[in-house]
Amino acid sequence: MADSTHPPEVDRVDASRKAIAARRARASVKRDIATRVITPQAALRRAWADTASAAGTMRVTEFLTSIPAIGEGKRDRILSELGISPVKRLGGLGSRQRRALRAFLDRRMPEPLPRPGRSRLLVLAGPTAVGKGTVAARIAADNPDIVLSVSATTRAPRPGEIDGVHYRFVDDAEFDRLIAAGDLLEHATVHNSFRYGTPHAPIRAALAEGRTVLLEIDLQGARQVRAADPSATLVFLLPPSWDELVNRLVGRGTEGPEERTRRLATAKVELAAQHEFDYSVVNDDIGRAAQEVVAVTR
């Protein structure tokens, strides 16, 4: 007869595996908040939609300290001011506590709201390896009415890239000439290596015809476009998680270890700037992400 006070070894092993998986899932959510892959408000929405999820089972203390610039001392003051016990989990907060925590976050780090009067100049940006080029290509393939701008770059073509289709590949002297002639809407040096820029003339022509123009560029370029044309619509493409972003960068195998480290450091800076954009779209499925980007122009 089995001893009911001592569960079988297989049950203990299974329980241990589940506990480890749950801790890893919560750690992943905390990394996503810390690297700004998701906003704290997005984590709260996950927690309250499913209280048994990784976000829902996270202690409020872990949640707050995963937010950049909130240490243990500030965390404790926040909890005291909001009247929330430090042993509480996000999914277990009462309605008053939920309202208080959400209001605090909205005051301190509000999520961006789309601006009125936006134009048909659509900018798609995001961190390295998030899949900007793939999503932009899907948009162009599925929406012939949308013009995909072809950027100029000083880097060499990657396998399969075609000059004039994926990029306009130029040397430094030609890039300097484009800048001097005022032929670029924006240009920037990316990852401390190569220069990228957007030729202006094709964009002006397409917009004059009433067409939507999609620019797939980096953060520096997006900021320059907004400065040049404040009515441009800016969309930030997000990875499903920080871990997935790292996996994509390593998996594509186009950069060495030092370059990957540099790009991931840049990605953290880029993710921190997503609040400057009108919309954010998570690239967990290429087709769905492409549809969401197009939807903001309709």
C-alpha positions in Angstrom: 0.0 0.0 0.0 1.3 3.5 -1.0 2.1 5.9 1.8 -0.3 8.8 1.3 1.9 11.2 3.3 4.8 10.7 0.8 3.9 11.2 -2.8 5.6 8.9 -5.4 9.0 9.9 -6.6 7.6 10.5 -10.1 5.1 13.1 -8.7 7.9 14.9 -6.8 10.0 15.0 -10.0 7.1 16.3 -12.0 6.3 19.0 -9.4 9.9 20.0 -9.3 10.0 20.4 -13.1 6.8 22.5 -13.1 8.2 24.7 -10.4 11.4 25.3 -12.3 9.5 26.0 -15.5 7.3 28.5 -13.6 10.4 30.3 -12.2 12.0 30.5 -15.6 8.8 31.9 -17.1 8.6 34.6 -14.5 12.3 35.4 -15.0 11.6 35.8 -18.7 8.8 38.2 -18.0 11.1 40.2 -15.7 13.8 40.3 -18.4 11.2 41.6 -20.9 10.2 44.4 -18.5 13.8 45.3 -17.7 14.8 45.4 -21.3 11.5 47.2 -22.2 10.4 44.5 -24.6 7.0 45.0 -22.9 5.8 47.9 -20.8 4.9 47.4 -17.2 1.3 48.1 -18.1 1.4 45.3 -20.7 2.7 42.9 -18.0 -0.3 43.9 -15.7 -2.7 43.2 -18.6 -1.3 39.8 -18.9 -1.4 39.2 -15.2 -5.0 40.3 -14.9 -6.2 38.4 -18.0 -4.7 35.2 -16.6 -3.9 35.1 -12.9 -2.2 31.7 -13.3 0.2 33.0 -15.9 3.8 33.8 -15.4 2.9 37.5 -14.9 0.0 36.7 -12.7 2.0 34.6 -10.3 4.8 37.2 -10.1 5.2 38.9 -6.7 4.5 42.6 -6.8 8.0 43.1 -5.3 9.6 41.3 -8.3 7.5 43.2 -10.7 8.5 46.6 -9.4 12.2 45.9 -9.2 12.2 44.6 -12.8 11.2 48.1 -13.9 14.3 50.2 -14.7 15.2 52.9 -12.1 13.2 51.2 -9.3 15.4 49.6 -6.7 14.4 48.0 -3.4 14.2 51.2 -1.4 11.9 52.9 -4.0 9.9 49.7 -4.4 9.1 49.6 -0.7 8.1 53.3 -0.6 5.8 52.7 -3.6 4.1 49.7 -2.0 3.6 51.6 1.2 2.1 54.6 -0.6 -0.2 52.4 -2.7 -1.2 50.2 0.3 -0.1 47.0 -1.3 1.4 44.1 0.8 4.8 43.0 -0.5 3.7 39.3 -0.3 1.0 40.0 -2.9 1.2 38.5 -6.4 0.1 40.6 -9.4 -2.8 38.2 -10.1 -4.0 38.4 -6.5 -4.3 42.2 -6.3 -7.8 43.5 -5.4 -9.6 45.9 -7.6 -8.6 49.0 -5.6 -5.0 47.9 -5.6 -5.1 47.2 -9.3 -6.4 50.7 -10.0 -3.8 52.3 -7.7 -0.9 50.4 -9.3 -2.0 51.1 -12.8 -2.6 54.8 -12.0 0.9 55.0 -10.5 2.5 53.5 -13.7 0.4 55.8 -16.0 1.7 58.8 -14.1 5.3 57.8 -14.0 5.7 56.1 -17.4 2.6 56.6 -19.6 2.2 54.5 -22.7 2.2 56.6 -25.9 -1.1 57.5 -27.7 -1.3 57.9 -31.5 -1.1 61.5 -32.7 -3.9 63.0 -34.9 -3.2 64.3 -38.4 -0.7 61.6 -39.4 0.4 61.2 -43.0 0.8 58.3 -45.4 4.6 58.2 -44.7 4.8 55.0 -42.6 8.0 54.3 -40.7 8.8 50.8 -39.4 11.6 50.6 -36.9 12.8 48.3 -34.1 15.8 46.5 -32.6 18.2 44.4 -34.4 17.1 40.9 -35.5 13.4 41.7 -34.7 12.5 41.0 -38.3 11.8 44.4 -39.8 13.0 43.5 -43.2 10.9 40.3 -43.3 7.7 42.1 -42.1 8.3 44.9 -44.6 8.7 42.4 -47.4 5.5 40.7 -46.5 3.7 44.1 -46.4 5.0 44.9 -49.9 4.0 41.5 -51.3 0.5 41.6 -49.9 -0.2 45.3 -50.5 0.8 46.5 -54.0 -0.7 49.9 -53.2 2.1 50.4 -50.5 5.5 51.6 -51.8 8.4 50.0 -50.0 11.3 52.5 -49.9 14.7 51.0 -50.8 17.4 52.3 -48.5 21.0 53.1 -49.6 23.7 51.4 -47.4 27.5 51.1 -47.4 27.5 47.6 -46.1 28.1 44.6 -48.4 25.1 42.5 -49.5 24.1 39.5 -47.5 23.5 36.2 -49.2 20.3 36.5 -51.4 20.1 40.3 -51.2 19.7 42.0 -54.6 21.0 45.6 -55.3 18.1 47.9 -56.0 15.5 45.5 -54.5 16.6 44.9 -50.9 19.0 47.9 -50.7 20.9 50.2 -52.9 24.5 49.2 -52.1 26.9 52.1 -52.5 30.5 52.9 -51.4 31.4 55.7 -48.9 32.1 58.2 -51.7 28.7 57.7 -53.3 27.0 58.0 -49.9 28.9 61.2 -49.2 27.6 62.5 -52.6 24.0 61.7 -51.7 24.3 63.6 -48.4 26.0 66.6 -50.1 23.3 66.8 -52.7 20.5 66.6 -50.2 19.1 63.5 -51.7 18.5 61.6 -48.5 15.5 62.1 -46.2 17.5 60.6 -43.3 20.8 58.9 -42.8 22.7 57.3 -39.9 25.6 55.1 -39.0 24.2 51.9 -37.5 26.0 49.7 -34.9 29.1 51.9 -35.3 29.8 50.3 -38.6 27.9 51.0 -41.8 25.8 53.9 -43.0 22.2 53.7 -44.1 20.0 56.4 -45.8 16.6 56.9 -47.4 16.5 58.5 -50.9 14.0 61.4 -50.9 12.9 61.7 -54.5 10.9 58.3 -54.8 9.1 59.1 -51.5 8.0 62.6 -52.6 6.8 61.2 -55.9 4.8 58.3 -54.3 3.2 60.6 -51.6 2.2 63.1 -54.4 0.3 60.3 -56.1 -1.6 59.6 -52.8 0.1 56.3 -52.1 1.4 55.0 -48.7 5.2 54.8 -48.5 6.8 52.3 -46.0 10.3 53.1 -44.6 12.0 50.2 -42.8 14.8 52.0 -40.9 16.6 52.2 -37.6 15.8 54.3 -34.6 18.2 57.2 -35.6 16.5 57.3 -39.0 13.0 57.3 -37.5 13.9 60.3 -35.3 15.2 62.2 -38.3 12.1 61.4 -40.3 9.9 62.7 -37.6 11.9 65.8 -37.3 11.7 66.4 -41.1 8.0 65.4 -41.3 6.2 65.4 -37.9 3.1 64.0 -39.5 4.9 60.7 -40.3 3.4 57.6 -38.7 5.9 55.7 -36.6 5.5 52.0 -35.8 7.9 50.1 -33.5 8.3 46.4 -34.1 8.9 44.3 -30.9 10.1 40.8 -30.4 7.9 38.3 -28.5 10.5 38.4 -25.7 14.1 39.3 -25.0 15.1 35.7 -25.1 13.6 35.3 -28.5 15.4 38.3 -29.8 18.7 36.8 -28.6 17.8 33.5 -30.3 17.0 35.2 -33.6 20.3 37.1 -33.6 22.4 34.1 -32.8 20.3 31.8 -35.1 20.8 33.9 -38.3 24.6 33.5 -38.0 25.5 36.7 -39.8 27.5 38.2 -37.0 30.4 37.1 -34.8 30.3 37.1 -31.0 31.6 40.6 -30.6 29.2 42.0 -33.2 26.3 40.2 -31.5 27.2 41.6 -28.1 27.4 45.1 -29.7 24.0 44.7 -31.4 22.3 43.4 -28.2 23.6 46.4 -26.3 22.2 48.7 -29.1 18.9 46.8 -28.9 18.4 47.7 -25.3 18.8 51.3 -26.1 16.4 51.0 -29.0 13.8 49.2 -26.9 14.0 52.0 -24.4 12.9 54.5 -27.1 9.6 52.7 -28.1 7.6 55.3 -26.3 8.6 57.8 -29.0 6.5 55.8 -31.6 2.8 56.0 -32.4 2.2 52.3 -32.4 3.9 49.1 -31.3 3.5 45.7 -33.0 4.8 42.4 -31.7 6.4 40.2 -34.3 5.4 36.8 -33.1 3.9 35.9 -36.4 5.1 37.6 -39.7 1.7 37.6 -41.4 -0.2 38.9 -38.4 2.5 41.5 -37.6 2.3 42.7 -41.3 -1.4 43.0 -41.1 -1.3 45.0 -37.9 1.3 47.5 -39.4 -0.9 48.0 -42.5 -4.0 48.5 -40.3 -2.7 51.7 -38.8 -2.8 53.3 -42.3 -6.4 52.3 -43.0 
